[in-house]
Amino acid sequence: MNQQPQPKPQSQAGLFSGAIWSSAFRPFYLVGVVYGLGIMAVWVLTTFGGMDFPPAGYDMALWHGHEMVFGFSGAVVAGFVLTALPGWAGTTEIDRGRLALLVGLWFLGRVAVYSGGWMLPYMVMALDCSLFLVAMIMVLPGLLRAENKYFLLLIPILLLLFTGNMVFHLALMGGDMVWASWGIRLGLMGIVVKFIIAGGFLTTVFTQNALKQKGQAALRHNVPLEYASAISLGLFIYGALADVSGILSAGLAFIAAAVQFLRFLRWRILRILDEPLILIMHLSYLWFIAALILFGMAEFMPEISPNVWLHAFTVGALSMMMLSLITRVALRHTGRRLVPAKAMIAAFAMMFLAAIVRVAVALGLLPGDWLLVSALIWWGSFLLYLIFHGAFLLSPSLPRKALTVGAGKP
């Protein structure tokens, strides 16, 4: 995804000839952000406005968690993976009719979730899990043919989302809310894998490119540290999902946090303070490290809820990284300069603030009413993206000559 994007001709005739069907990030980022705004608004109205909403078979917490992971995040992750693969692994781009099929499966999944009991439970499960399964089937042959097998690491993202969603629906059918919550967490770990790839690999690449532009010494690739990073994070995911002792899982989280902090220190954050699209990636990685620490601290400090780390990760690390990447991709892959609208700088700062407020509430440092403040700030951040960059997802890419403007930037 860091390669120079090439605009596609927009003259093809056919049902799916519009610009929105030319690359996966366009429809998936659009529907993901719009849906995220919608479900957050519903959560606010239900939690603070007394609206009775959750679909049949769900309580509010399960519905909110499921749709934030498999609906909102699932769409954005699908857009990220399917857009990254052609540039990274040289696979054939999934566009036009095949892309429309995948978006249609995402939409049918949402219809199934809200079917209110008129659809058989197994049909609901099949429709809601189909996007991740079909996407895997589409991309796997190309990845197996690719020269660099490293990119097969993207498959576990889709596999964990598919498996977690299936576990969730099977548990829901059996009335087991504990396993349903575990299914959501399993899907969330797929997003953690995506974050590790985007937050680690892409942050390093983009930071290195920015440093080169400034005439700074390039980052040295520390192979042992990268291996230690991957292993420690893999062990953390295992500890978070498996039935291991709390002390062991906490220790794995602390080790992962320490390794990630060493990795972070090498990125020279003070050198890129004037590069907002990269700076927000650095800050989101700090939130990821904080989430790992909070995960471990919950084992030893009863006043810290076991779910505090989730808020640090989802609102802080994940949402900030999402904002950075969907902004970058909407600019870069439509032929525009990597200069976000000034309002997006405010959106980045707002999301950082939303994370602070959300974690402070979870830690008992702020009263529960501040949840509304955090939710509204989160909502406003993504709304600013939709207002100022959403149109790029619908409109054709700029002519080829425009791509040279600012092409040297990461």
C-alpha angles and dihedrals in degrees: 000000000000092000120104106276117229118215115237125229110261098201100089112124121226145084093291099037096115121112092251091067095051096087136013097240092064102065097026095051090045097050091038095055094041091049092046090054090049098050092044089052090050091049091052093048092047096044099040105016102049095241114157105222124136113120119247112289096023134094117212096259093051094046093048094046094045096048095043090053105034101023109035101021092034091060094047092046091050089052091049097048097043092047094046098050100068092051097040105036101020093240123154112274116248104228144135113019097004091050091048088052091055093047088048090053090052089051093048088051090057091047089052093051090053095041090111097217100309090105122067112255093239090052090051089052093047094050096042094049097041098088095062094042096048092044089054091049091051098049103034098078091053092047092050089053094046116108093227109060091188090091091065082083087080090067094072088061092062092036094055091047091050094046095043092050092049092049089050094054095043090051091047090054089053094046092242105143093177093060090042089058089047089054090055090049091050090054089046089057088058087058089047088057089051089049091050091053095043096036096044109030099032095041089054093048096045092044091050091050091050092050090051090052089054093049092249125144112273122251113262116232106239103201098186091050092050091051090047089050094052094045095046092049092047090053091048091054089049091050092048093052106032127074096255127142116283092237091053094048090047090051091051090051092051092049091049091049092051093049092046091050091054088050091049093052090060092060095075096224092185089065095059102043089120093055104079097182090056097035092059089053089055092048092048089053089053088055089051090054089048090051091054091050092048090050089057096041092055089070093059103031115058091196090066111079116225088238097056091091090057091060092047089051102040100039098028111030103022102037093046092048090047092053091050096048099041089050093048094046093046088056103035099042094047094052098257130133117266092251112119121211112270088244088063090060086058089047091054091051091046092054091051088053092047089056093050092051094045094050092043090055091048090051092050093246091120129034120260093255088073088072086080090054092051092047093049092049090049089049093049092050094058091040089059089053091052092048098046104030105017093089090062088066091059102038127076120266117266118262117282095255090061090062091073091065107098090351091139092066118094 
